[in-house]
Amino acid sequence: MTQTQWLVDYIAKAFAGVSLDGGIDIHAAQSMDDYGNPEEDQLSKTAERIDWRRVKMATLQPRFWGITFLDAQGFRFYAPAIMTELLIQGDETYNLSAWFLSGLAVSPTGEMKEVPFDELFNSAQRAAIIRYLKHVVHNDPSLGKEAAEQRLHEIQTRTGKG
């Protein structure tokens, strides 16, 4: 088993059972970024809400701007899908990776998307995110080494984790 496959499996176990739970889906988020988009609004009606493993790069890549508009539940739902897809497929444009890493920003008060990082993600999920960031820094810098280092620093200093 490769290190990448091990990490993909780790993420899957850590985020098992995570659903959208009433959060904003990626299509609705993209529509918000577009100041309203009837096509995205229509896609939102049938967006995956139960199993993040069914969300693929073809859905995520063209909607990287929408990451900004995901609420905490939406970000928690899409985070494992994004990490998994980036690990498996990479990111030639660097758009999805850059916006995902931007979304992982932790405020000086330890919050992400206005929710304490420790409440948004359980300990296994936090460990998966930290391992993903370390993987980017040490094994796949094309996914955003500098931004991953910054997010690791924020998690370690603002939440006491990592």
TAWO-V464230 format. One record per residue. N is the residue number from 0. RES is the residue in one small letter. SS is DSSP state (h for helix, s for strand, l for the rest). OMEGA is omega in whole degrees, -180 to 180 (999 if undefined). Layout:
# TAWO-V464230
n={N & N}
res={RES & RES}
ss={SS & SS}
omega={OMEGA & OMEGA}
This chain:
# TAWO-V464230
n={0 & 1 & 2 & 3 & 4 & 5 & 6 & 7 & 8 & 9 & 10 & 11 & 12 & 13 & 14 & 15 & 16 & 17 & 18 & 19 & 20 & 21 & 22 & 23 & 24 & 25 & 26 & 27 & 28 & 29 & 30 & 31 & 32 & 33 & 34 & 35 & 36 & 37 & 38 & 39 & 40 & 41 & 42 & 43 & 44 & 45 & 46 & 47 & 48 & 49 & 50 & 51 & 52 & 53 & 54 & 55 & 56 & 57 & 58 & 59 & 60 & 61 & 62 & 63 & 64 & 65 & 66 & 67 & 68 & 69 & 70 & 71 & 72 & 73 & 74 & 75 & 76 & 77 & 78 & 79 & 80 & 81 & 82 & 83 & 84 & 85 & 86 & 87 & 88 & 89 & 90 & 91 & 92 & 93 & 94 & 95 & 96 & 97 & 98 & 99 & 100 & 101 & 102 & 103 & 104 & 105 & 106 & 107 & 108 & 109 & 110 & 111 & 112 & 113 & 114 & 115 & 116 & 117 & 118 & 119 & 120 & 121 & 122 & 123 & 124 & 125 & 126 & 127 & 128 & 129 & 130 & 131 & 132 & 133 & 134 & 135 & 136 & 137 & 138 & 139 & 140 & 141 & 142 & 143 & 144 & 145 & 146 & 147 & 148 & 149 & 150 & 151 & 152 & 153 & 154 & 155 & 156 & 157 & 158 & 159 & 160 & 161}
res={m & t & q & t & q & w & l & v & d & y & i & a & k & a & f & a & g & v & s & l & d & g & g & i & d & i & h & a & a & q & s & m & d & d & y & g & n & p & e & e & d & q & l & s & k & t & a & e & r & i & d & w & r & r & v & k & m & a & t & l & q & p & r & f & w & g & i & t & f & l & d & a & q & g & f & r & f & y & a & p & a & i & m & t & e & l & l & i & q & g & d & e & t & y & n & l & s & a & w & f & l & s & g & l & a & v & s & p & t & g & e & m & k & e & v & p & f & d & e & l & f & n & s & a & q & r & a & a & i & i & r & y & l & k & h & v & v & h & n & d & p & s & l & g & k & e & a & a & e & q & r & l & h & e & i & q & t & r & t & g & k & g}
ss={l & l & h & h & h & h & h & h & h & h & h & h & h & h & l & l & l & l & l & l & l & l & l & l & l & h & h & h & h & h & h & h & h & l & l & l & l & h & h & h & h & h & h & h & h & l & l & l & l & l & l & h & h & h & l & l & h & h & h & h & h & h & h & h & h & h & h & h & h & l & l & h & h & h & h & h & h & h & h & h & h & h & h & h & h & h & h & h & h & l & l & l & l & l & h & h & h & h & h & h & h & h & h & l & l & l & l & l & l & l & s & s & l & l & s & s & h & h & h & h & l & l & h & h & h & h & h & h & h & h & h & h & h & h & h & h & h & h & h & l & h & h & h & l & h & h & h & h & h & h & h & h & h & h & h & h & h & h & l & l & l & l}
omega={178 & 177 & 179 & 179 & 177 & -179 & 177 & 179 & 179 & 178 & -179 & 179 & -178 & -176 & 179 & 177 & 178 & 177 & -179 & 171 & 177 & -180 & 180 & 178 & -174 & 179 & 177 & 179 & 178 & 177 & 177 & 179 & 180 & -174 & -179 & -180 & -177 & 179 & 179 & 177 & 178 & 178 & 180 & -178 & -178 & -179 & 176 & -179 & -173 & -171 & -178 & -179 & 178 & 180 & -174 & -178 & -179 & 176 & -173 & -171 & -178 & -177 & -176 & 178 & -178 & -180 & 180 & -174 & 175 & 172 & -176 & -180 & 178 & 180 & 179 & -180 & -175 & -178 & -180 & 178 & -180 & -180 & -179 & -179 & 178 & 178 & -176 & -171 & -175 & -178 & -177 & -178 & -177 & -179 & -178 & -180 & -178 & -178 & 175 & 179 & 176 & 179 & 179 & -179 & 177 & -178 & 177 & 179 & 176 & -178 & 173 & -178 & 176 & 177 & 177 & -179 & -178 & 177 & -179 & -178 & 175 & -174 & 179 & 179 & 176 & 179 & 178 & 179 & 179 & 178 & 177 & -179 & 178 & 177 & 178 & -177 & -171 & -173 & -176 & -176 & 179 & 177 & 174 & -176 & -176 & 179 & 178 & 177 & 179 & 180 & 176 & 179 & 180 & -180 & -177 & -174 & -175 & 180 & -178 & -179 & 171 & 999}
